[in-house]
């Protein structure tokens, strides 16, 4: 019933391995197993503080290519990735003083910051024209546990699927099991944190000029609005 991003005869079609991670205290043994496979080029479906995401190790070019193919994204469109902290962001992006002040106030949380990249960011991830990318610091135990073990950023692009019947019935929601079924055979790993998928995306702030520009209003926008007025 759910549309799959790839046809059933795709070379990626194989049963995904499911890892159950506690949402508040992820089991270190399972986190280590997941990270080992990410380093080997695996693509995963995993929870964040906004929506379930499709992602991989930022250092795996082949995995990044697969993520783009899965989402049918052209190389002109930048990919967002997750960092563990503000200091970690500073390794991968140029952060101006005003941006630092805003970001320090907002993270961790449901915010994507568009920033100029450093040389550590693969060209496959950034916008080829602007040399920018979106970066987030999630307020989510599982995401943070994976970042800590991996030691570098994780690609993060939303994993929404389309259910024509649900749309026709004006019921836009689906359970995590329906999401897992839709992407089983498309990704290598599925991280199940016993949380239902979120449906609200992050707020996007462009930090490339002299002041923040709201590109998209999403989760947490009220906090941005209050901060700007202060």
Backbone as a chain_set.jsonl record, in Angstrom:
{"seq": "XXXXXXXXXXXXXXXXXXXXXXXXXXXXXXXXXXXXXXXXXXXXXXXXXXXXXXXXXXXXXXXXXXXXXXXXXXXXXXXXXXXXXXXXXXXXXXXXXXXXXXXXXXXXXXXXXXXXXXXXXXXXXXXXXXXXXXXXXXXXXXXXXXXXXXXXXXXXXXXXXXXXXXXXXXXXXXXXXXXXXXXXXXXXXXXXXXXXXXXXXXXXXXXXXXXXXXXXXXXXXXXXXXXXXX", "coords": {"N": [[0.816, -1.198, 0.0], [2.015, 1.227, 0.648], [3.997, 3.609, -1.026], [7.125, 2.822, -2.295], [10.406, 4.179, -2.396], [12.087, 2.987, -4.254], [12.051, 0.605, -6.972], [10.922, -2.823, -6.744], [12.799, -4.536, -7.871], [15.185, -3.313, -7.47], [18.757, -2.955, -7.074], [19.324, -2.531, -4.441], [17.508, -3.912, -2.991], [16.96, -5.785, -0.288], [16.523, -7.575, 2.725], [16.332, -5.439, 5.487], [18.332, -5.011, 8.419], [17.129, -4.923, 11.691], [17.525, -2.89, 14.499], [16.842, -2.595, 17.872], [16.695, 0.113, 19.888], [16.846, 1.667, 23.031], [14.902, 4.538, 23.731], [15.735, 6.48, 25.565], [18.002, 5.554, 26.842], [20.126, 4.343, 25.013], [21.312, 1.114, 24.087], [24.672, 0.392, 24.427], [26.065, -1.672, 23.144], [24.517, -2.32, 20.901], [24.555, 0.142, 19.626], [27.258, 0.317, 18.953], [27.396, -1.79, 17.108], [25.757, -0.866, 15.052], [27.159, 1.452, 14.261], [29.558, 0.353, 13.371], [28.71, -0.838, 10.984], [27.846, 1.426, 9.62], [30.272, 2.685, 9.159], [31.228, 0.927, 7.336], [29.807, 1.58, 5.13], [27.007, 1.382, 5.196], [23.506, 2.223, 4.814], [21.004, 3.8, 6.679], [17.753, 3.811, 8.33], [16.56, 5.975, 10.677], [15.641, 7.391, 13.931], [15.031, 10.863, 14.7], [14.882, 14.057, 16.395], [12.909, 15.285, 15.02], [11.715, 14.072, 12.412], [11.642, 10.61, 11.253], [14.636, 9.608, 9.664], [16.606, 9.1, 6.675], [19.868, 8.021, 6.478], [23.529, 8.17, 6.678], [27.058, 7.533, 7.184], [28.896, 10.495, 7.098], [31.372, 10.431, 5.936], [31.368, 8.445, 4.055], [31.375, 8.132, 0.782], [30.16, 6.474, -1.136], [27.907, 5.595, 0.247], [26.57, 8.026, 0.6], [25.945, 8.599, -2.051], [24.094, 6.568, -2.481], [22.058, 7.339, -0.715], [21.183, 9.652, -1.996], [20.188, 8.512, -4.356], [18.144, 6.916, -3.329], [16.399, 8.862, -2.303], [15.974, 10.149, -4.634], [17.319, 12.501, -5.345], [18.867, 15.26, -6.893], [22.298, 16.17, -7.6], [22.488, 18.838, -7.255], [21.075, 19.639, -5.103], [21.574, 20.287, -1.73], [22.534, 18.093, 0.997], [21.379, 17.64, 4.287], [23.133, 17.338, 7.41], [23.777, 15.785, 10.625], [25.301, 17.069, 13.532], [27.171, 16.699, 16.61], [27.387, 18.78, 18.435], [27.714, 22.358, 19.045], [30.403, 23.101, 18.878], [31.312, 21.025, 17.329], [29.971, 21.566, 14.952], [31.423, 23.802, 14.152], [33.69, 22.694, 13.084], [32.946, 21.858, 10.604], [31.703, 23.922, 9.319], [31.614, 27.446, 8.522], [31.217, 29.67, 11.021], [29.801, 32.614, 11.799], [29.993, 35.4, 14.159], [27.405, 36.397, 14.898], [25.855, 34.258, 14.132], [26.8, 32.261, 15.778], [25.876, 33.161, 18.264], [23.07, 32.977, 17.952], [22.77, 30.227, 17.386], [23.829, 29.02, 19.663], [21.864, 29.616, 21.464], [19.716, 28.144, 20.527], [20.322, 25.405, 20.062], [20.74, 22.088, 21.563], [18.207, 21.037, 19.199], [15.196, 21.302, 17.116], [16.281, 22.492, 14.623], [17.6, 23.577, 11.545], [20.558, 24.749, 10.247], [21.698, 26.748, 7.695], [24.821, 26.954, 6.364], [28.091, 28.206, 5.37], [30.441, 25.89, 4.075], [33.281, 23.991, 5.353], [36.439, 22.529, 4.33], [36.139, 19.95, 5.143], [33.689, 18.971, 4.481], [32.147, 16.81, 2.255], [31.92, 17.195, -1.324], [29.713, 15.996, -2.424], [27.708, 16.472, -0.652], [27.282, 19.207, -0.171], [25.829, 22.327, -1.424], [26.549, 22.881, -4.748], [26.802, 25.367, -5.977], [26.539, 27.434, -4.041], [28.203, 26.536, -2.047], [27.35, 25.676, 0.445], [25.649, 24.082, 3.218], [23.112, 22.265, 5.065], [22.952, 22.01, 8.588], [22.39, 20.23, 11.59], [21.859, 19.959, 15.155], [20.73, 17.48, 16.951], [18.175, 17.062, 19.448], [18.055, 14.433, 20.75], [18.307, 11.264, 22.112], [19.065, 8.801, 20.891], [20.025, 9.541, 18.339], [22.145, 11.175, 19.184], [23.721, 9.322, 20.548], [24.579, 7.67, 18.459], [26.056, 9.534, 16.97], [28.077, 10.153, 18.803], [29.449, 7.721, 19.065], [30.227, 7.229, 16.436], [31.798, 9.466, 15.818], [31.876, 11.444, 13.926], [29.883, 13.537, 11.662], [26.452, 12.628, 10.694], [24.579, 11.935, 7.859], [21.355, 13.285, 7.15], [18.237, 12.974, 5.965], [14.805, 13.47, 5.395], [12.445, 10.778, 5.833], [9.899, 10.388, 4.691], [7.031, 8.619, 3.546], [4.554, 7.889, 1.041], [1.131, 7.394, 1.273], [-1.404, 6.639, -0.682], [-4.076, 5.869, -0.093], [-4.407, 6.786, 2.509], [-4.169, 9.511, 2.118], [-6.379, 9.991, 0.496], [-8.338, 9.427, 2.323], [-7.998, 11.451, 4.031], [-6.25, 11.047, 6.15], [-3.325, 11.612, 7.281], [-1.349, 10.17, 8.596], [0.999, 7.599, 9.562], [2.12, 4.528, 10.963], [5.178, 3.619, 12.69], [5.829, 1.052, 11.973], [4.634, 0.722, 9.5], [6.135, 2.547, 8.095], [8.64, 1.32, 8.346], [8.116, -1.035, 6.9], [7.766, 0.051, 4.364], [10.306, 0.934, 3.702], [11.949, -1.192, 4.115], [14.371, -3.234, 2.686], [15.183, -1.196, 1.122], [16.83, 0.399, 2.638], [19.762, -0.493, 4.615], [19.85, -0.818, 7.35], [17.577, -0.58, 10.085], [16.619, 1.498, 12.641], [14.949, 1.057, 15.514], [13.407, 2.825, 17.875], [11.212, 2.587, 19.423], [9.48, 4.686, 19.093], [6.952, 6.675, 17.639], [6.78, 7.904, 14.253], [7.685, 11.318, 13.689], [5.998, 14.186, 12.295], [6.393, 16.773, 11.788], [8.593, 19.053, 10.392], [11.976, 20.415, 10.677], [12.781, 23.808, 11.668], [14.229, 25.992, 9.348], [17.097, 27.957, 9.171], [18.829, 30.378, 7.477], [22.139, 31.158, 7.683], [24.068, 32.571, 6.359], [24.4, 35.214, 5.739], [24.482, 38.512, 7.177], [22.67, 38.377, 9.193], [20.22, 36.151, 10.662], [18.068, 34.34, 8.433], [14.848, 33.255, 8.04], [14.079, 30.399, 6.433], [12.323, 28.292, 6.36], [9.459, 27.657, 8.259], [9.161, 25.616, 10.959], [9.172, 23.022, 13.419], [9.723, 24.446, 16.619], [9.756, 27.084, 15.811], [8.52, 29.185, 17.182], [10.229, 29.732, 19.276], [12.409, 30.796, 17.93], [11.243, 33.128, 16.92], [10.641, 34.525, 19.283], [13.209, 34.845, 20.26], [14.362, 36.496, 18.326], [12.933, 38.806, 18.713], [13.771, 39.6, 21.185]], "CA": [[0.0, 0.0, 0.0], [2.865, 2.405, 0.724], [4.928, 3.77, -2.134], [8.532, 2.625, -1.968], [11.217, 5.037, -3.256], [12.777, 2.216, -5.284], [11.306, -0.563, -7.438], [11.218, -4.068, -6.039], [13.965, -5.18, -8.449], [16.357, -2.466, -7.254], [19.911, -3.684, -6.534], [19.393, -2.323, -3.002], [16.418, -4.611, -2.311], [17.34, -6.89, 0.58], [15.948, -7.347, 4.046], [17.119, -4.587, 6.384], [18.509, -5.509, 9.776], [16.492, -4.018, 12.643], [18.127, -2.766, 15.829], [15.963, -1.937, 18.833], [17.466, 0.937, 20.813], [16.02, 2.361, 24.016], [14.871, 5.954, 23.352], [16.385, 7.344, 26.563], [19.293, 4.991, 27.226], [20.453, 3.38, 23.944], [22.259, 0.074, 24.479], [25.964, 0.677, 23.805], [26.461, -2.788, 22.274], [23.809, -2.157, 19.635], [25.068, 1.363, 18.993], [28.553, -0.048, 18.368], [27.147, -2.624, 15.932], [25.234, 0.009, 13.995], [28.236, 2.341, 13.805], [30.505, -0.454, 12.588], [28.16, -0.998, 9.644], [27.872, 2.74, 8.969], [31.643, 2.903, 8.683], [31.408, 0.053, 6.174], [29.019, 2.093, 4.011], [25.575, 1.082, 5.293], [22.515, 3.3, 4.855], [20.045, 3.433, 7.724], [16.564, 4.568, 8.687], [16.759, 6.189, 12.108], [14.814, 8.463, 14.488], [15.635, 12.113, 15.158], [13.925, 14.808, 17.202], [11.84, 15.774, 14.147], [11.125, 12.942, 11.7], [12.576, 9.536, 10.93], [15.504, 10.066, 8.576], [17.505, 8.187, 5.98], [21.188, 8.613, 6.661], [24.743, 7.37, 6.575], [28.286, 8.188, 7.613], [29.259, 11.604, 6.213], [32.646, 10.128, 5.288], [31.203, 7.364, 3.085], [30.874, 8.698, -0.468], [29.243, 5.537, -1.778], [26.643, 5.612, 0.985], [25.912, 9.295, 0.279], [25.363, 8.422, -3.384], [22.904, 5.731, -2.32], [21.012, 8.155, -0.097], [20.657, 10.516, -3.056], [19.402, 7.677, -5.256], [16.932, 6.521, -2.611], [15.513, 10.029, -2.24], [15.874, 10.696, -5.993], [17.786, 13.887, -5.22], [19.946, 15.64, -7.792], [23.496, 16.648, -6.925], [22.366, 20.287, -7.041], [20.39, 19.873, -3.84], [22.438, 19.873, -0.624], [22.03, 17.187, 2.017], [21.592, 18.048, 5.68], [23.734, 16.324, 8.277], [23.716, 16.014, 12.064], [26.526, 17.187, 14.328], [26.923, 16.407, 18.018], [27.427, 19.975, 19.27], [28.08, 23.59, 18.35], [31.833, 23.041, 18.574], [31.437, 20.08, 16.222], [29.55, 22.305, 13.759], [32.5, 24.722, 13.769], [34.679, 21.963, 12.302], [32.422, 21.588, 9.266], [31.082, 25.122, 8.752], [32.106, 28.756, 8.952], [30.186, 30.218, 11.902], [30.035, 34.004, 12.157], [29.67, 35.714, 15.552], [25.958, 36.48, 15.102], [25.331, 32.898, 13.988], [27.169, 31.536, 17.002], [24.963, 33.604, 19.328], [21.75, 32.398, 17.693], [22.832, 28.772, 17.475], [24.051, 28.652, 21.061], [20.578, 29.749, 22.138], [18.697, 27.233, 20.005], [20.662, 23.976, 19.999], [20.19, 21.15, 20.57], [16.792, 21.198, 18.935], [14.706, 21.043, 15.75], [16.686, 23.604, 13.767], [18.611, 23.333, 10.52], [21.27, 25.984, 9.957], [22.396, 26.771, 6.412], [26.113, 27.58, 6.653], [29.19, 27.925, 4.436], [31.138, 24.679, 4.505], [34.738, 23.9, 5.371], [36.952, 21.489, 3.433], [35.799, 18.624, 5.659], [32.391, 18.552, 3.947], [32.256, 16.272, 0.883], [31.192, 17.934, -2.361], [28.446, 15.305, -2.651], [26.743, 16.898, 0.348], [27.04, 20.653, -0.207], [25.301, 22.978, -2.621], [27.722, 23.142, -5.581], [26.895, 26.776, -6.348], [26.715, 28.298, -2.876], [29.164, 25.932, -1.122], [26.708, 25.665, 1.753], [24.885, 22.888, 3.54], [22.303, 22.372, 6.275], [23.511, 21.265, 9.71], [21.531, 20.191, 12.78], [22.284, 19.285, 16.38], [19.443, 16.954, 17.418], [17.899, 16.836, 20.865], [17.526, 13.068, 20.678], [19.315, 10.389, 22.721], [19.567, 7.795, 19.945], [20.859, 10.253, 17.356], [23.375, 11.626, 19.839], [24.54, 8.141, 20.844], [25.203, 7.261, 17.192], [27.064, 10.544, 16.646], [29.195, 10.03, 19.739], [30.207, 6.512, 18.752], [30.804, 7.363, 15.1], [32.868, 10.449, 15.902], [31.732, 12.45, 12.867], [28.469, 13.749, 11.361], [25.588, 11.645, 10.031], [23.639, 12.503, 6.891], [19.98, 13.215, 7.647], [17.212, 13.46, 5.045], [13.536, 12.93, 5.874], [12.068, 9.478, 5.273], [8.45, 10.296, 4.499], [6.486, 7.793, 2.462], [3.225, 8.344, 0.635], [0.047, 6.409, 1.286], [-2.529, 7.228, -1.426], [-5.337, 5.614, 0.59], [-4.493, 7.675, 3.666], [-4.411, 10.856, 1.609], [-7.769, 10.038, 0.046], [-9.192, 9.393, 3.514], [-7.589, 12.593, 4.845], [-5.553, 10.569, 7.338], [-1.954, 11.73, 6.797], [-0.391, 9.555, 9.499], [1.301, 6.189, 9.435], [2.89, 4.068, 12.111], [6.583, 3.344, 12.363], [5.914, -0.246, 11.324], [4.318, 0.943, 8.085], [7.324, 3.198, 7.541], [9.669, 0.281, 8.247], [7.759, -1.912, 5.791], [7.952, 0.765, 3.108], [11.723, 1.129, 3.424], [12.682, -2.447, 4.246], [14.863, -3.592, 1.369], [15.74, 0.0, 0.518], [17.967, 0.712, 3.523], [20.422, -1.679, 5.174], [19.596, -0.893, 8.787], [16.439, 0.162, 10.624], [16.769, 1.725, 14.074], [13.628, 1.152, 16.129], [13.525, 3.344, 19.24], [9.888, 2.473, 20.029], [8.838, 5.991, 18.99], [6.247, 6.838, 16.381], [7.395, 8.946, 13.411], [7.2, 12.685, 13.762], [5.503, 14.663, 10.996], [6.752, 18.178, 11.667], [9.99, 19.21, 10.007], [12.731, 21.418, 11.425], [12.843, 25.189, 11.192], [15.49, 26.225, 8.641], [17.62, 29.317, 9.282], [19.994, 30.653, 6.637], [23.076, 31.947, 8.481], [25.196, 32.915, 5.483], [24.533, 36.666, 5.599], [24.827, 39.208, 8.421], [21.652, 38.071, 10.19], [19.507, 34.933, 10.271], [16.909, 34.431, 7.558], [14.0, 32.073, 8.178], [13.778, 29.793, 5.14], [11.145, 27.446, 6.553], [8.938, 27.605, 9.622], [8.857, 24.255, 11.367], [9.215, 22.858, 14.868], [10.577, 25.376, 17.353], [9.809, 28.431, 15.233], [8.118, 30.163, 18.194], [11.432, 30.08, 20.031], [13.182, 31.687, 17.056], [10.524, 34.393, 16.853], [10.836, 35.184, 20.57], [14.624, 35.19, 20.371], [14.629, 37.619, 17.442], [12.303, 40.007, 19.252], [14.398, 39.953, 22.451]], "C": [[0.856, 1.256, 0.0], [3.841, 2.439, -0.435], [6.353, 3.629, -1.636], [9.37, 3.493, -2.899], [11.909, 4.295, -4.39], [11.915, 1.046, -5.731], [11.778, -1.829, -6.745], [12.449, -4.771, -6.594], [15.22, -4.323, -8.328], [17.509, -3.303, -6.726], [20.048, -3.512, -5.032], [18.408, -3.218, -2.248], [16.937, -5.857, -1.601], [16.79, -6.564, 1.954], [16.884, -6.485, 4.896], [17.224, -5.242, 7.754], [17.953, -4.48, 10.749], [17.22, -4.073, 13.987], [17.16, -2.013, 16.729], [16.823, -1.208, 19.855], [16.52, 1.673, 21.752], [16.054, 3.854, 23.726], [15.595, 6.888, 24.317], [17.773, 6.86, 26.957], [19.694, 3.914, 26.206], [21.543, 2.397, 24.377], [23.573, 0.251, 23.71], [26.388, -0.419, 22.84], [25.799, -2.66, 20.905], [24.28, -0.917, 18.886], [26.392, 1.072, 18.298], [28.368, -0.867, 17.099], [26.644, -1.796, 14.755], [26.351, 0.853, 13.403], [29.265, 1.577, 12.987], [30.012, -0.602, 11.152], [28.087, 0.337, 8.886], [29.255, 3.022, 8.407], [31.946, 2.042, 7.458], [30.535, 0.462, 4.99], [27.537, 1.805, 4.05], [24.743, 2.364, 5.292], [21.432, 2.879, 5.832], [18.818, 4.332, 7.729], [16.626, 4.738, 10.195], [15.932, 7.373, 12.618], [15.645, 9.691, 14.84], [14.597, 12.831, 16.014], [12.851, 15.479, 16.343], [11.148, 14.586, 13.489], [12.128, 11.789, 11.646], [13.361, 9.967, 9.697], [16.23, 8.9, 7.93], [18.888, 8.804, 6.062], [22.318, 7.622, 6.567], [25.904, 8.169, 7.158], [28.649, 9.287, 6.606], [30.535, 11.318, 5.438], [32.554, 9.018, 4.243], [30.573, 7.904, 1.804], [29.878, 7.77, -1.155], [27.886, 5.522, -1.083], [25.869, 6.898, 0.706], [25.252, 9.21, -1.091], [24.082, 7.594, -3.299], [21.75, 6.514, -1.711], [20.372, 9.061, -1.144], [19.774, 9.714, -4.017], [18.086, 7.266, -4.607], [15.916, 7.657, -2.582], [15.301, 10.679, -3.603], [16.216, 12.187, -5.997], [18.921, 14.152, -6.198], [21.134, 16.143, -6.981], [23.473, 18.151, -6.678], [21.75, 20.607, -5.693], [21.25, 19.391, -2.68], [21.741, 18.909, 0.329], [22.328, 17.764, 3.398], [22.345, 16.954, 6.416], [23.676, 16.763, 9.733], [25.115, 16.117, 12.648], [26.173, 16.998, 15.8], [26.799, 17.656, 18.88], [27.764, 21.198, 18.422], [29.56, 23.592, 17.983], [32.104, 22.084, 17.424], [31.018, 20.74, 14.902], [30.69, 23.169, 13.247], [33.616, 24.026, 12.992], [34.249, 21.846, 10.838], [31.818, 22.813, 8.587], [31.743, 26.374, 9.297], [30.98, 29.428, 9.736], [30.554, 31.644, 12.3], [29.579, 34.261, 13.595], [28.166, 35.752, 15.802], [25.338, 35.091, 15.038], [25.618, 32.079, 15.235], [26.2, 31.88, 18.133], [23.595, 32.967, 19.169], [21.763, 30.89, 17.926], [23.026, 28.292, 18.904], [22.744, 28.693, 21.841], [19.612, 28.628, 21.758], [19.049, 25.748, 20.078], [20.98, 23.419, 21.386], [18.687, 21.365, 20.379], [16.46, 21.056, 17.468], [15.01, 22.177, 14.774], [17.762, 23.159, 12.787], [19.234, 24.675, 10.162], [22.004, 25.856, 8.627], [23.657, 27.6, 6.593], [27.12, 27.311, 5.537], [30.013, 26.75, 4.965], [32.655, 24.874, 4.596], [35.144, 22.762, 4.437], [36.618, 20.08, 3.906], [34.486, 18.094, 5.085], [32.556, 18.05, 2.519], [31.432, 17.093, -0.104], [29.837, 17.312, -2.643], [27.34, 15.786, -1.723], [26.342, 18.358, 0.178], [26.347, 21.106, -1.486], [26.48, 23.365, -3.5], [27.897, 24.616, -5.944], [27.226, 27.651, -5.151], [27.801, 27.808, -1.921], [28.634, 25.987, 0.309], [26.035, 24.318, 1.985], [24.061, 23.154, 4.784], [22.867, 21.478, 7.362], [22.568, 21.358, 10.904], [22.269, 19.573, 13.954], [21.007, 18.773, 17.046], [19.364, 16.836, 18.935], [17.245, 15.461, 20.978], [18.616, 12.099, 21.118], [19.906, 9.394, 21.731], [20.471, 8.445, 18.91], [22.196, 10.664, 17.968], [24.296, 10.459, 20.177], [25.265, 7.66, 19.586], [26.309, 8.242, 16.797], [28.298, 10.394, 17.522], [30.069, 8.83, 19.394], [30.905, 6.626, 17.404], [31.948, 8.366, 15.083], [32.88, 11.476, 14.789], [30.264, 12.538, 12.472], [27.785, 12.598, 10.62], [24.641, 12.38, 9.096], [22.211, 12.291, 7.379], [19.018, 13.827, 6.642], [15.9, 12.737, 5.349], [13.114, 11.678, 5.115], [10.566, 9.335, 5.135], [8.114, 9.33, 3.369], [5.065, 8.262, 2.195], [2.242, 7.186, 0.638], [-1.164, 7.013, 0.584], [-3.867, 7.038, -0.723], [-5.521, 6.552, 1.772], [-4.798, 9.095, 3.221], [-5.867, 11.008, 1.189], [-8.728, 10.101, 1.235], [-8.894, 10.555, 4.455], [-7.012, 12.149, 6.179], [-4.068, 10.545, 6.99], [-0.916, 10.99, 7.63], [-0.192, 8.076, 9.21], [2.17, 5.801, 10.614], [4.329, 3.808, 11.706], [6.721, 2.0, 11.666], [5.574, -0.138, 9.838], [5.483, 1.626, 7.382], [8.44, 2.178, 7.353], [9.388, -0.643, 7.066], [8.048, -1.247, 4.447], [9.419, 0.856, 2.715], [12.577, -0.115, 3.669], [13.101, -2.902, 2.847], [15.424, -2.413, 0.614], [16.954, 0.46, 1.312], [18.553, -0.594, 4.055], [20.045, -1.92, 6.628], [18.356, -0.081, 9.14], [16.624, 0.264, 12.13], [15.392, 1.963, 14.661], [13.8, 1.584, 17.582], [12.177, 3.339, 19.959], [9.175, 3.826, 20.077], [8.141, 6.079, 17.645], [6.865, 7.98, 15.571], [6.811, 10.323, 13.681], [6.772, 13.131, 12.37], [5.859, 16.119, 10.759], [8.246, 18.313, 11.421], [10.664, 20.299, 10.842], [12.513, 22.812, 10.848], [14.208, 25.4, 10.543], [15.862, 27.698, 8.735], [18.863, 29.449, 8.413], [20.908, 31.617, 7.393], [24.26, 32.432, 7.645], [25.398, 34.415, 5.313], [24.868, 37.284, 6.95], [23.796, 39.017, 9.518], [20.865, 36.859, 9.721], [18.294, 35.219, 9.398], [16.113, 33.144, 7.688], [13.605, 31.583, 6.788], [12.51, 28.951, 5.225], [10.746, 27.475, 8.024], [8.542, 26.17, 9.943], [8.813, 24.168, 12.885], [10.147, 23.891, 15.491], [10.589, 26.792, 16.835], [9.437, 29.5, 16.263], [9.319, 30.637, 19.01], [12.316, 31.026, 19.229], [12.561, 33.071, 17.045], [10.734, 35.196, 18.139], [12.274, 35.663, 20.73], [14.955, 36.417, 19.524], [14.066, 38.921, 17.992], [12.994, 40.489, 20.521], [15.494, 40.985, 22.256]], "O": [[0.463, 2.262, -0.592], [4.44, 1.422, -0.785], [6.735, 4.261, -0.652], [9.078, 3.546, -4.094], [12.282, 4.909, -5.389], [11.119, 0.54, -4.94], [12.893, -1.894, -6.226], [13.093, -5.531, -5.871], [16.212, -4.579, -9.009], [17.278, -4.27, -6.0], [20.797, -4.252, -4.395], [18.449, -3.288, -1.02], [17.303, -6.848, -2.234], [16.616, -5.395, 2.298], [18.077, -6.769, 5.007], [16.311, -5.944, 8.189], [18.268, -3.295, 10.647], [17.491, -5.145, 14.529], [16.71, -0.919, 16.388], [17.585, -1.83, 20.596], [15.514, 2.234, 21.318], [17.133, 4.4, 23.495], [16.023, 7.973, 23.924], [18.623, 7.655, 27.357], [19.613, 2.72, 26.496], [22.558, 2.788, 24.954], [23.577, 0.258, 22.479], [27.008, -0.129, 21.817], [26.442, -2.867, 19.875], [24.39, -0.926, 17.66], [26.62, 1.529, 17.178], [29.092, -0.672, 16.122], [27.054, -2.001, 13.613], [26.477, 0.957, 12.183], [29.79, 2.106, 12.007], [30.799, -0.503, 10.21], [28.246, 0.374, 7.666], [29.385, 3.542, 7.299], [32.807, 2.381, 6.647], [30.518, -0.219, 3.965], [26.858, 1.966, 3.035], [25.201, 3.43, 5.704], [20.99, 1.731, 5.817], [18.835, 5.449, 7.212], [16.734, 3.751, 10.922], [15.563, 8.255, 11.843], [16.809, 9.579, 15.228], [13.547, 12.267, 16.322], [11.977, 16.166, 16.873], [10.102, 14.142, 13.961], [13.308, 11.963, 11.951], [12.819, 10.611, 8.798], [16.442, 7.856, 8.548], [19.063, 9.982, 5.75], [22.116, 6.419, 6.402], [25.749, 9.32, 7.567], [28.702, 9.035, 5.402], [30.756, 11.91, 4.382], [33.556, 8.684, 3.61], [29.36, 8.11, 1.752], [28.869, 8.225, -1.694], [26.845, 5.445, -1.736], [24.644, 6.867, 0.587], [24.134, 9.689, -1.277], [23.099, 7.895, -3.976], [20.603, 6.374, -2.136], [19.151, 9.216, -1.17], [18.724, 10.197, -4.442], [17.04, 7.265, -5.256], [14.725, 7.445, -2.807], [14.544, 11.642, -3.724], [15.502, 13.009, -6.571], [19.841, 13.342, -6.312], [20.99, 16.499, -5.812], [24.334, 18.681, -5.976], [21.887, 21.723, -5.194], [21.623, 18.219, -2.636], [20.516, 18.91, 0.45], [23.406, 18.309, 3.635], [22.212, 15.775, 6.087], [23.544, 17.949, 10.036], [26.004, 15.341, 12.297], [25.011, 17.123, 16.186], [26.177, 17.612, 19.942], [28.061, 21.082, 17.233], [29.929, 24.037, 16.897], [33.02, 22.304, 16.631], [31.633, 20.503, 13.862], [30.904, 23.26, 12.038], [34.403, 24.687, 12.316], [35.089, 21.746, 9.944], [31.458, 22.754, 7.411], [32.344, 26.372, 10.371], [29.919, 29.721, 9.184], [31.507, 31.858, 13.049], [28.868, 33.445, 14.182], [27.691, 35.206, 16.798], [24.414, 34.779, 15.789], [24.778, 31.302, 15.689], [25.758, 30.999, 18.869], [23.022, 32.472, 20.139], [20.876, 30.347, 18.584], [22.456, 27.279, 19.309], [22.537, 27.906, 22.764], [18.788, 28.211, 22.572], [18.148, 24.912, 20.15], [21.425, 24.147, 22.273], [17.992, 21.819, 21.288], [17.328, 20.73, 16.658], [14.1, 22.751, 14.175], [18.707, 22.458, 13.151], [18.529, 25.623, 9.816], [22.833, 24.962, 8.452], [23.596, 28.783, 6.929], [27.017, 26.304, 4.836], [30.247, 26.641, 6.169], [33.223, 25.789, 4.0], [34.293, 22.113, 3.83], [36.792, 19.118, 3.158], [34.201, 16.901, 5.19], [33.05, 18.781, 1.66], [30.375, 17.619, 0.244], [28.908, 18.008, -3.054], [26.162, 15.535, -1.979], [25.175, 18.703, 0.365], [26.286, 20.382, -2.48], [27.346, 24.114, -3.048], [29.017, 25.064, -6.192], [28.099, 28.515, -5.235], [28.273, 28.57, -1.077], [29.363, 26.3, 1.251], [25.875, 23.52, 1.061], [24.278, 24.146, 5.48], [23.221, 20.327, 7.106], [22.017, 22.42, 11.195], [23.183, 18.768, 13.777], [20.274, 19.558, 17.647], [20.354, 16.549, 19.608], [16.053, 15.34, 21.261], [19.718, 12.106, 20.569], [21.116, 9.166, 21.73], [21.565, 7.949, 18.638], [23.247, 10.518, 17.343], [25.518, 10.591, 20.101], [26.436, 7.286, 19.649], [27.375, 7.828, 16.343], [29.427, 10.496, 17.042], [31.296, 8.922, 19.431], [32.04, 6.175, 17.245], [32.957, 8.147, 14.412], [33.795, 12.295, 14.711], [29.467, 11.702, 12.899], [28.427, 11.736, 10.018], [23.978, 13.336, 9.498], [21.892, 11.249, 7.953], [18.977, 15.046, 6.476], [15.893, 11.521, 5.539], [13.384, 11.532, 3.923], [10.014, 8.274, 5.428], [8.828, 9.244, 2.37], [4.454, 8.944, 3.018], [2.506, 6.128, 0.067], [-1.882, 7.816, 1.18], [-4.709, 7.937, -0.746], [-6.617, 7.053, 2.022], [-5.582, 9.8, 3.856], [-6.508, 12.017, 1.482], [-9.781, 10.734, 1.171], [-9.463, 10.641, 5.543], [-7.246, 12.78, 7.209], [-3.589, 9.547, 6.451], [0.282, 11.159, 7.403], [-1.077, 7.396, 8.691], [2.866, 6.636, 11.191], [4.655, 3.782, 10.519], [7.628, 1.816, 10.855], [6.167, -0.833, 9.014], [5.785, 1.33, 6.226], [9.109, 2.17, 6.32], [10.299, -0.997, 6.318], [8.514, -1.895, 3.51], [9.745, 0.855, 1.528], [13.789, -0.091, 3.454], [12.278, -2.949, 1.933], [16.069, -2.586, -0.42], [17.972, 0.858, 0.745], [17.934, -1.654, 3.961], [19.934, -3.06, 7.08], [18.115, 0.98, 8.563], [16.768, -0.747, 12.816], [14.739, 2.958, 14.344], [14.276, 0.814, 18.416], [12.014, 4.005, 20.981], [8.375, 4.086, 20.975], [8.667, 5.617, 16.632], [7.412, 8.921, 16.147], [5.605, 10.477, 13.875], [7.151, 12.512, 11.375], [5.656, 16.644, 9.664], [9.061, 17.755, 12.156], [10.012, 21.008, 11.609], [12.113, 22.97, 9.694], [15.232, 25.032, 11.119], [15.057, 28.576, 8.424], [19.835, 28.716, 8.594], [20.518, 32.742, 7.706], [25.34, 32.676, 8.184], [26.432, 34.852, 4.809], [25.486, 36.626, 7.787], [24.012, 39.445, 10.652], [20.835, 36.562, 8.527], [17.587, 36.207, 9.596], [16.649, 32.058, 7.47], [12.886, 32.267, 6.059], [11.723, 28.901, 4.28], [11.585, 27.337, 8.914], [7.69, 25.586, 9.274], [8.457, 25.136, 13.557], [11.221, 24.175, 14.961], [11.336, 27.63, 17.341], [9.979, 30.605, 16.224], [9.405, 31.807, 19.383], [12.906, 31.953, 19.786], [13.267, 34.074, 17.15], [10.977, 36.402, 18.09], [12.527, 36.743, 21.265], [15.731, 37.276, 19.944], [14.626, 39.996, 17.779], [12.837, 41.647, 20.907], [16.132, 41.399, 23.224]]}, "num_chains": 1, "name": "protein.A"}
